Amino acid sequence: MSIRLRLTLLYSSILTITLIIFGVALYSIQNQDTINALKQDLIRSSDKLVEATLRAESAPPSQSIPGREPPPPKPFDEFSNEQAFRELREREIVRVLDENGNLIASPFGRVEDTLPLSEEGLVALQNQQDWWESSIVSGENMLIYSRPILRDGQTISIIQVARSLTERDRTLNSLATTLGVAGGFTVVVAFAAGWMLSGLTLRPIHRITQTAQAIGDERNFSRRVEYIGPTDEVGQLANTFNEMLTRLQNAYQKLEYSLELQRNFVADVSHELRTPITTLRGNLGLLQRSPPASSEEQADILADMVDESDRLIRLINDLLLLATADARRSLVKERFVIQPLLEETIRQAQLLDAKRQITLKSPEDSAILGDRDAFKQVMLILLDNALKHSDGAIDVQVNLTEAQVEIRVEDHGPGIPTDELEHIFDRFYRGDSSNLIPGGLGLPIAKGLVESMGGTITVESILGKSSIVTVRFPTACDNGESRIE
């Protein structure tokens, strides 16, 4: 069962129960009010008749003798000349009984004019109590009011006043029919209106369902739920769903980008590893050649194999170091002053090209929180990169602020084109120029290590003038914690 049908049925059921309660209450109130009105009319009529009976000369105390046939009843015109008996309303039925319940007076003085009176009622009347009862008389439902007529504290006779309930019952039946038909029609109309309103209310949810299904089929996270309406619960749901789609789209794009990088990385690694391995395999084939190569040629082959083996080992070490940086683990976090490490790194880099000048400007107390070996590895990569791709001096400058330690490595080479600068940290990227490290792993390794220590690395370049690599780390406090605003 759909939510739309459940909501409509629930709304219709509540309305139906409400209408039933309202109809029963209205019918009961009308029923009781009409009965009370009839009783009040009968009581008022009986008051006049009792007074008239007491004044009538023909109303002495009953002389009926038990066991004997009572005398026939008298017509009202013989029973009393009182106005109350002469002006009886047509819809009221009046009878006068003796104290034993025998009819003594009726409009026409007929025995068959007797009104029903139960034994229980007769006992109540003889005990000077009023009595109400309803009974079928001549095929009509009658409300009969009986009361004793007292003189000197004794019951001398009984007056009965009755009125037909047919008109009242017809009115109540008509009211019940009207309430039933009107209630049924109202429920049907309310069901249709509820079905339409619930459809309008749930339409955005239906669109969300369709959008989710379409996204699952097409894998198109750029789609959004179109919602125009108030910011109620449904509007909040649509907005939340769209925000979720935005996050999913970003995550999916990042995942696609990561997978693309992974595929490219595997392809590049395969290419980089294949070259030295192919060279080694070719040289081994030369050594196995018959007749064997000369001693000089074998020496050249072995030297070439050593170089390729060293190259292969360096590449594998770089890949392992890069994997460590990506995993961001196995890095010790400790506070250390960077100036001695910079001086040591510069001395080692100077051995690569003794003719090049590398200058250092650094405050003595600049300290960071990180891994000493990783920091040294980063600086060696930056200096090696600067030595390979520039001809002039290299400047290393440390700037210290309250929150950061900034290290700038500036060379004076040909610079890097703008279109290649954005790929400077891509693995194995090879641009048209020769400004990037052959093999393409140095700067990606440096970036991974710097970020593992909580720092950042950026590259700026002025084409034909210089390139500047800037590394920033949070300043370490004396207690070994990073000072981060």
Secondary structure as GFF3:
##gff-version 3
##sequence-region A 1 485
A	DSSP	alpha_helix	3	55	.	.	.	ID=ss1
A	DSSP	beta_strand	74	75	.	.	.	ID=ss2
A	DSSP	alpha_helix	76	79	.	.	.	ID=ss3
A	DSSP	alpha_helix	83	86	.	.	.	ID=ss4
A	DSSP	beta_strand	92	97	.	.	.	ID=ss5
A	DSSP	beta_strand	103	106	.	.	.	ID=ss6
A	DSSP	three_ten_helix	111	113	.	.	.	ID=ss7
A	DSSP	alpha_helix	119	126	.	.	.	ID=ss8
A	DSSP	beta_strand	131	137	.	.	.	ID=ss9
A	DSSP	beta_strand	140	151	.	.	.	ID=ss10
A	DSSP	beta_strand	154	164	.	.	.	ID=ss11
A	DSSP	alpha_helix	166	218	.	.	.	ID=ss12
A	DSSP	alpha_helix	233	287	.	.	.	ID=ss13
A	DSSP	alpha_helix	295	327	.	.	.	ID=ss14
A	DSSP	beta_strand	334	337	.	.	.	ID=ss15
A	DSSP	alpha_helix	338	350	.	.	.	ID=ss16
A	DSSP	beta_strand	358	361	.	.	.	ID=ss17
A	DSSP	beta_strand	367	370	.	.	.	ID=ss18
A	DSSP	alpha_helix	372	388	.	.	.	ID=ss19
A	DSSP	beta_strand	394	400	.	.	.	ID=ss20
A	DSSP	beta_strand	404	411	.	.	.	ID=ss21
A	DSSP	alpha_helix	418	421	.	.	.	ID=ss22
A	DSSP	alpha_helix	442	452	.	.	.	ID=ss23
A	DSSP	beta_strand	456	462	.	.	.	ID=ss24
A	DSSP	beta_strand	466	476	.	.	.	ID=ss25
A	DSSP	beta_strand	482	483	.	.	.	ID=ss26
###
